[in-house]
Amino acid sequence: MKPTLRQLVPALGLTAALLTPTAFADLAYVSNEKDNTLSVIDMDSLEVVDTLPVGKRPRGILMSKDHTLLYICASDDDTVQVMDLKTRKIIDTLPSGEDPEQFALHPNNRHLYISNEDDAIVTVVDVKTKDVLAQIDVGVEPEGMAVSPDGKWAINTTETSNMLHWIDTETMQLADNTMVDQRPRHVEFTHDGSQAWASSEIGGTVTVVDVASRKILKDLSFKIRGVHPDKIQPVGVKLTKDGKYAFVALGPANHVAVVDAKTFEVLDYILVGGRVWHMDFSADESQLLTTNGVTGDVSVIDVDDLKVIKSIKVGRYPWGVVVVPDPA
């Protein structure tokens, strides 16, 4: 006897559930410099679920504002690749200038500010038309790049000139410079846009700048018992949305510093993997992921407890990381 429609529906539902891929989860994408790949981490299981081939020496990666695209600095290919996050396929490339390393996307979701280390310029590209809108001369060896939440300012750091370069995004011209410590590598705006935090790798400090006046508010330094000061080399910086914490990756010191973002007091140091580079939060900011270049893994920090809860093996020399929220 043939089954009735009422009998078939539950079975069909079960079959559909079994065939549906586990796509509905936060996913972390990690750029592996030496493997020319991205590792994809499921944020529920904290396991690598895919490895994707990309261009040569992928470093900076970021997500479009609508969470549909991933932009990847393929540094040795002198290009920015565009990945469709639904299919996980490279669908386009953007002009970038030579050796793109870090970049930042304007809140308008169109203007991409790209730091070109070899050319001492910042290239501005319209991601929709692929037009180069500007090439802005900055200092020697530009690296870090950030755009303010209100879209007014783009800041570039230059490693050899030891400066933050303030670019007016309306005119796309250099408006001001702020001197910081040796070899600034990364810069982040607070979520309210009132401050910029810039790390200086060789100087061993993080400089906090008031955006309105472009004046320095604080220079933070770090001391870890048993770690030589020369190994304390700040690179990546991440700030919580509530303004409570700043996390600073300290490079070959193999620690992440926890800073009270209001008082600028260093609260703690968290031991992670070797040569910690960059970081990103889970969508709810309950976890912080760090890329550890030398040990080839990602450390997962519980933000409430300020402790590492897992180490995830990825590719060789993981550099950048971005968490894509669950589309559901």
N, C-alpha and C positions, 0 to 999 in steps of 0.2 A: 504494500500500500504506500502511495506517495505521501511524504510529509506535508502537512498543512503549512500555510504561510505563517501562522502563529508559531508553529514549531520551528520554522526556519529562521525567524528573526533573531532569537537569542544566539543561535549558532553562527549566523552571519556577523552578529555584533562581536562575538568572541574572535572569529577569524579576522575581522578588521582590526581589532585591538592587537592581535598577535602580529599582524603585518605592518602596523603603523610604527615607523621609526621613532626612537626616543629623541625627538627633535625639540620637545618642549621642556627645555631646561636652560638655565644660564650656562653659557659656554665661554671659556677663556681661551684666547688665541695667543700663542707664545711664538715669537720669532727666534729661530735658531740660526745664528750667524754663520756657523761653519758647515751646516748641513743644507743650507738653502731650502729650508722647510718651515712650516708652521705646525706646532703641536696644538691639538684641540683637546681641551680638558672639560669634562662634564663636571659642573660645579655641585651636582648632587652627590655623585659617587666619588668625586675627586680622583678620577682616573683619566688617562689619555684615551680618547675614543677615535681619534683620527690623526693622520700626519699628511700634510698637504705640501706638494712641491710648489715653490715660488721662485722668484728671481735670485740673482747672486747677492749674497751677504745681506739678508733682510735684517733691518734694525728697527727704526721707528715704525710703529703701527698705530692706527687710530680708527675709530668708527664714525660713520656719518651720523648726523644728528637724528635722522629718522631710523637708525639702527638697521639699515638695509645693505650697506656697503662697508667694506674694510679697505682702508688705504695702507699700502705697504711701501716703505722706502727700500727699494732694491739698490743698495748703495753702489755695488760694483757694476751694475747695469746702467747707472745714471738715469734711473727712471722711478716713477711712482706707479705701482701696480694697483689696479682696482679689482677687488674680489666681491662677487655677489654672495652675500651671506646665506641666501637660501640654497644655492647650489654648491657653494664653496668652490667656485671656479673663477679663475682670472678672466675678466670680461673686457678689460681695457687697460691702457697705460696713459700716463699724463706726463707732459714735459716737466722737467724738474731742475735743470742745471746739473752740474757735476757733483757726484758723491753726496746725494741727499742722505741726511742722517736722522734729523728730527724735523717735525712739522706740527702745525696746529691749524685747525679748521675754524673759520669765523662762524659766529652764531647764525649767520645767514645760510649756512650749509653749502655755500658755493665757493668762497675764496679760501684757498689753501695756501698757507704761508710756509715755505720750505727753506730750511737752512742748508746752504751749499758750502760745505767745509773747504773744498779746494778752490773755490772761486771768490770767497770773501763777499758773498752776496746773499740776500734773501730773495727768493723767487716767489711771486704771487701768481697762482694759476686759478682760473675759473674752472671748476671741476665739471660744469655742465657743457661748456663750449670748448674746453681744452685750450683756451687762449691764455698766453702769458700776459698778465695785466701789468706787471712791473718787475723790475730787477733792481733791488735797493742795495747800494753799497753800504757795508757795515765794516766791522773790524776784522782782524786776522783769525781764521779758523772758527767761523760761526758754528754753533752746535744747538744749544737749547732754543726752544721756540714755544711761545704761549700767546693766546689771544684772550683779552679780558672778557668776562661774561657779558658786558654791555656792548662788546664789539668795537670799542673806541680805540683800544691800544693793542698792538702786537709787540711783544718783547723778544729780542734775540740776544743770546749770550755768545760772546766770542772768547775762545779759550786763550789765545795769545795776547789779545788786547785787554783782557780782564775787565770787560765792560758789559753792562746791560744796555742795549740799543732800543730806544723807544720809537716805534713807528706809528705815525698817525694813520689809521686805516682808511680814513676818508680821502686824504691826499696821497696815501701810499708813499710818504716821504719820511725821512729820519727827522725826528723832532727833538730828541734829547739823548744824553748818555749818562749812565751812572757807573762810577768806578766801584768795583768789588774786589774780592780777593783773587788769588791766582787760579786760573783755569776754571772759570765758571762753566758747568756742564748742563745744568737743567734749571728751568724756571717754571713756577706754578703760581697762578692767581688763587687767592681765597675765593670761596664760592660767592661771597658778596662783592667781590671785585675791589675791595678796599686796600688789599696788600698783595705784594708779589714776593714770593720766597725763592731765592736763587742759591743753588749749591755751588761751592768752589772746591774742586777736587784737590788741588795741590795746596791751597790755602787751608783746607781742613775745616771750613766754616760754612754756615748758611746765613745769608744776608736777607733780612726782612725789610722791605721798602714800602713806604706809604705811597700809594698810587696817585693820590690827589696832588701831593707836593713833590713826588719823586725823590723824597729824602729818606735816608737810611734810618730805620727805627731801632734795629738791633742786629748785631753780629753774634751768631751762636757758635760756640765751639764745643768739642766733644772729647771726653776722656773715658777710656775703658780700661779697667784694671787688667793687667797682663797683656795688653795690646800696645805695640809701639806706636807712638803718635804718627809716624810716617805712613802707617797703614790705614789711618783714619781718613778716608777720601770720600767725602759726600758726593753722591750723584743724584739718583732719583729722589723726588719729594712728592708726597701725597698728603692732602688735607681733607679731613672729614667735613661733611656738609654742615654739621652743627657747630663747627668752629672749635671743637673740643681738643682734637689732636692734630699734630703734624707728625708724619712718619718720614724719616730720612734714611735712605740706603747708604751705608758707609763703605761700600766697595770692598777692598781686600781686608778690611777689619772684620768682615763676615758677620756684621751685626746691623740691625735696624734700630735707630734711635727713636724713642717716643718722646715728643715734646708737647708740653702744654701750650696750645696755640694762642692762649690769651695772656699768660704770664711769661712765655718764652723760656720756661724752666724745663730742663731735660729731666724727664721722669724715670726713664728706664732704657735699657739696651736689650734687644732680643737677638739671641744667637740664631743665625740662619745658615744657608749654604755658602760655598766659597765664591767670593767676588760678586757680591750682590749688586745688581745694576738698577733695574726699574721695578715698578710696583703698580698694582691696580686693585681696587676694591671689588668685592662681589656687589651685585646690584643693591642689596640692602645694607651694605657696608658692615656686615657682621664678620667678614673675613677679608684679609689682605693677602694678596699673592705677590711674592718676590721672585725675580729671575736671578739665578745664581750661575754666572758664566762659567766658572772653573769647574764646579761640581756637576754641571749639566742637569740641574733640577730646579724645581719651583717649591719654595716653602709656603705653606698656608698658615697664616697667623690668625688666631681667634682675637678679634678686636676688643671684646669685652674683657677677656682674661689676659690679653697681651702675652700669649704663648703660642709657639708653633705646635700645630696639631697634626701636620702631615708633611712629608716631603714626596714630591712627585717627579719621577725621572722623565725628562723630555729629551730634546736633541742636544747637539754639541753647541756650547756657548749660547745659551738662551740670553736674549738681550731685552726685547720689549714684550709687554703683555697688555692686553685689553680684554675686559669682560663684556660680553654681549648679553643683555638681559633676555630672559625667556620671552619669546614673542606672544605667549599666551597671557 
